[in-house]
Amino acid sequence: MRADTLGRRARAEWGALYLAVRRASAERRRWAAVPMTVGAVCLTGLVQVVQNQSWGYQVVQNLGAVKAEDPLWLALLRTPLSLFVPALDLPVWGALAQILLVFGLAELCLGWWRTLVVAYVATLAGTLYARVGIALGPDNPIGLPASDARVVDTGPSAAVVGLAVFLGWRYGAYATAGAVIAAMVVEVALKENLAGKEHLAAIAAVLVLCAVGAVRQRRSRARAESTSGAPPIQS
């Protein structure tokens, strides 16, 4: 494939996202452009240090560790912080890189509060799915074994996946969003576990947000067109 063809396809896929990031970066300087992302990276690093201390592990568990066997009110209370609690069995640099890249892009394009809303919706969808999946049982195609109720469910991965899909939809990078979704489906097919199915639940929740956003955009355009085409009011 020729280089100019690749260039055109890249511009078609990521051009709008690139322009949004460039515009936001030009308005603010360096890390001041993404204060929430920088704070999230620092918080995740701090939590990692604390939970690896003999005195800090239980503190982090009490404040941010979510399990499906916990009372719902307690899980909901812990869910916001759970997003920034790195999984102990995975390298922390992976969580930090995910937050820095995807949260940073989202904050530049969407603003900090929209980024947090989408991230929280995706994370909450995974948390609530775990309870539904366990109730359905392992014989159901979307069910989970009862043992998953004791799995500690933390980390930014569901939020990262959700934000990536949302950015792809909002800025026309549909192939990228589709690739993320396909990768999560393959993950579940190859290794059917709680994390993989929670990622799919997060994607489903974000796709609902995208559908709602699309409906609102169509209605706004329809109102604008009807207003612009209305005859002048006679006094």
C-alpha positions in Angstrom: 0.0 0.0 0.0 1.4 3.4 -1.0 2.5 5.9 1.7 0.0 8.5 0.5 -2.9 6.1 0.7 -1.8 5.2 4.3 -1.6 8.9 5.1 -5.1 9.6 3.8 -6.5 6.7 5.8 -4.7 7.8 8.9 -6.0 11.4 8.5 -9.5 10.1 7.9 -9.3 7.9 11.0 -7.5 10.1 13.5 -7.6 13.6 11.9 -10.4 15.0 14.0 -8.9 13.5 17.2 -5.5 15.0 16.3 -7.0 18.4 15.7 -8.9 18.3 19.0 -5.8 17.4 20.9 -3.7 19.9 19.1 -6.2 22.7 19.8 -6.5 21.9 23.5 -2.7 21.6 23.9 -2.2 25.0 22.2 -4.5 26.7 24.7 -2.6 25.3 27.7 1.0 24.5 28.4 2.6 21.1 29.1 1.1 19.2 32.0 -1.2 22.1 32.9 -3.3 20.9 30.0 -4.2 17.6 31.8 -4.3 18.3 35.6 -6.8 15.6 36.3 -4.7 13.0 34.4 -1.5 14.0 36.3 -3.4 13.8 39.6 -4.8 10.3 38.6 -1.3 9.1 37.8 0.1 10.4 41.0 -2.8 8.9 43.0 -2.3 5.5 41.4 1.4 5.6 42.1 0.8 6.6 45.7 -1.8 3.8 46.2 0.7 1.3 44.8 3.3 2.4 47.2 0.9 2.3 50.2 -0.6 -1.1 49.4 2.8 -2.7 49.2 3.6 -1.6 52.8 2.8 -4.0 55.7 0.7 -1.3 57.3 -1.0 0.0 54.1 -2.3 -3.1 52.4 -5.4 -3.4 54.5 -6.0 0.3 54.4 -6.2 0.2 50.6 -8.4 -2.9 50.7 -10.8 -1.1 53.1 -11.0 2.0 51.0 -10.8 0.8 47.4 -11.0 -3.0 47.0 -14.3 -4.1 45.4 -15.6 -7.6 45.4 -19.0 -8.9 44.3 -19.5 -10.6 47.7 -19.5 -7.2 49.4 -22.7 -5.4 50.2 -23.8 -3.2 47.2 -23.6 0.0 49.2 -20.0 -0.7 50.2 -19.0 -1.6 46.6 -20.5 1.6 45.3 -18.7 3.6 48.0 -15.3 2.0 47.1 -15.8 2.0 43.3 -14.4 5.5 42.6 -11.1 4.8 44.4 -10.9 1.3 43.0 -10.3 2.8 39.6 -6.9 4.0 40.9 -5.9 0.8 42.8 -3.5 -1.2 40.6 -3.9 -4.9 40.5 -1.2 -6.6 42.6 -0.6 -9.3 40.0 0.1 -6.9 37.2 3.0 -4.4 36.7 2.0 -0.9 37.9 3.7 0.8 35.0 0.9 -0.7 32.8 -1.8 1.0 34.8 0.2 4.3 34.9 0.7 4.2 31.1 -2.9 3.5 30.4 -4.0 6.4 32.6 -1.4 8.8 31.2 -2.2 8.0 27.5 -6.0 7.4 27.4 -7.1 9.7 30.3 -4.8 12.4 28.9 -6.3 12.2 25.5 -9.8 12.2 26.9 -9.1 15.1 29.2 -7.8 17.2 26.3 -10.7 16.4 24.1 -13.6 16.0 26.5 -12.6 18.0 29.6 -11.8 16.6 33.0 -15.4 16.1 34.3 -16.7 14.4 31.1 -13.6 12.1 31.2 -14.4 11.2 34.8 -18.1 10.6 34.0 -17.3 8.2 31.2 -14.6 6.5 33.2 -16.9 6.0 36.2 -19.8 4.7 34.1 -17.5 2.1 32.5 -16.1 1.1 35.8 -19.5 0.9 37.5 -20.9 -1.2 34.7 -18.2 -3.8 35.2 -18.7 -3.7 39.0 -22.5 -4.2 38.6 -22.1 -6.8 35.9 -20.1 -9.0 38.2 -23.0 -9.3 40.5 -25.4 -10.1 37.7 -23.0 -12.6 36.1 -22.6 -14.5 39.4 -26.4 -14.6 39.9 -26.8 -16.1 36.4 -24.2 -18.7 37.1 -21.5 -20.4 35.0 -24.0 -22.3 32.8 -25.3 -19.0 31.3 -23.3 -17.6 28.4 -22.8 -14.3 30.2 -22.7 -15.8 33.7 -19.8 -16.2 36.1 -18.8 -18.9 38.6 -19.6 -18.2 42.3 -15.8 -18.2 43.1 -15.6 -14.8 41.2 -17.5 -13.2 44.0 -14.3 -13.2 46.0 -12.0 -11.8 43.3 -10.7 -8.3 44.1 -11.8 -6.1 41.3 -9.6 -3.0 40.9 -7.7 -1.0 38.3 -8.3 1.4 35.5 -8.6 -1.1 32.6 -12.4 -0.9 32.3 -12.3 2.9 32.3 -9.5 2.9 29.8 -11.4 0.6 27.4 -14.6 2.7 27.8 -12.8 6.0 27.2 -11.0 4.6 24.1 -14.4 3.5 22.6 -16.0 6.8 23.5 -13.3 8.8 21.9 -13.3 6.7 18.8 -17.1 7.3 18.4 -17.0 11.0 19.2 -14.1 11.8 16.8 -14.9 9.4 14.0 -12.2 6.9 14.7 -14.6 4.0 14.1 -12.0 1.5 13.0 -10.0 2.2 16.2 -13.0 1.8 18.4 -13.9 -1.4 16.5 -10.4 -2.7 17.0 -10.7 -2.1 20.8 -14.0 -3.9 20.9 -12.7 -6.8 18.8 -9.6 -7.1 21.1 -11.9 -7.4 24.2 -14.0 -10.0 22.5 -10.9 -12.0 21.6 -9.7 -11.6 25.2 -12.9 -13.2 26.5 -12.8 -16.0 23.9 -9.2 -16.9 24.7 -9.3 -16.4 28.5 -12.8 -16.3 29.9 -12.4 -14.5 33.2 -14.0 -11.8 35.3 -11.8 -9.0 33.9 -12.5 -9.8 30.3 -16.3 -9.9 30.7 -16.2 -6.7 32.8 -14.5 -5.0 29.9 -17.3 -6.1 27.6 -19.8 -4.7 30.1 -17.9 -1.4 30.2 -18.0 -1.2 26.4 -21.8 -2.0 26.4 -22.4 0.9 28.9 -20.3 3.3 26.9 -22.1 2.3 23.6 -25.3 3.3 25.4 -23.8 6.7 26.2 -22.8 7.0 22.5 -26.3 6.1 21.3 -27.8 8.7 23.7 -25.3 11.3 22.5 -26.1 10.5 18.8 -29.9 10.9 19.5 -29.3 14.3 21.2 -27.1 15.5 18.3 -29.8 14.6 15.8 -32.4 16.4 17.8 -30.2 19.4 18.1 -29.6 19.5 14.4 -33.3 19.1 13.7 -34.2 21.9 16.0 -31.5 24.2 14.5 -32.7 23.4 10.9 -36.3 24.0 11.8 -35.4 27.3 13.5 -33.3 28.5 10.6 -36.0 27.6 8.1 -38.9 29.2 10.0 -40.5 32.2 8.4 -40.0 35.6 10.1 -42.6 36.5 12.8 -44.9 39.3 11.7 -45.4 42.1 14.3 
